[in-house]
Amino acid sequence: MLYLYGEASPILKLAIDKALKEDADLKKEVATLKRSKKQLEELKGKPLSPSQKSIDAILKYAKESGKKK
């Protein structure tokens, strides 16, 4: 994680850079972690609520299922 956040020591960074050049699986894992980190940063500060379309569908379903009783 230090590497992803740019907080690794110069020696550790060099070692990880070398390992990434030699290990394709490690390179894929680090790429996946970088994408995940970027996506989480993009979500930061955004409200996490359902869309209005979802809310409307739920309310419609509730209203219709209440009539069936």
DAMOWO-V427009 format. One record per pair of residues at least 24 apart in sequence whose C-alpha atoms are under 10 Angstrom apart, sorted by the first residue. I is the first residue (numbers start at 1). J is the second residue. If there is no record, write none. Layout:
# DAMOWO-V427009
I:J, I:J
This chain:
# DAMOWO-V427009
1:30, 1:33, 1:34, 3:30, 4:30, 4:31, 4:33, 4:34, 4:37, 5:34, 5:37
